Amino acid sequence: MSDRIVLRAMIFEGRHGVLPEEKATPQPFEVDVELALDLRLAGESDDLAATVDYREAFEIARAVVEGPTRELIEALAESIAARLLGAFGPQGVGEVVVRVRKPAVLLPGPLEAAEVEIRRSAADRSRSGFS
């Protein structure tokens, strides 16, 4: 499917990481989300009910990042993907790409960010049962 809704560079504060200092002090996390779904009906009808309300997608990403502490940004991405795939009912999202960046990563040298990218589909969800 080639139609996509993209939310780029959402910034949230979270306490995620392996090191105790990463869990003690909130730090920024950037999240990109790409939602693959058929947007033709929404484009033709100009009706929000025919598409995904991206305010809801934003709130899902925020809830995960600002929620319980995780050690890995991989776990943040997986949780965001699972929630997005399960959130939008029959018009549904066929596939989601989630990128999570940690710009304040603690490494011994300069780095713009550590980033993970995952791609999950509704078919993956039904096969694996992830959530």
Buried (B, 14 or more C-beta within 10 A) or exposed (E): EEBBBEBEEBEBEBBBBEEEEBBEEBBBBBBBBBBBBBBEEBEEEEEEEBBBEBEEBBEBBBEBBEBEEBEEBEBBBBBBBBBBBBBBEEBBBBBBBBBBBBBBBEEEEEEEBBBBEBEBBBEBBEEEEEE
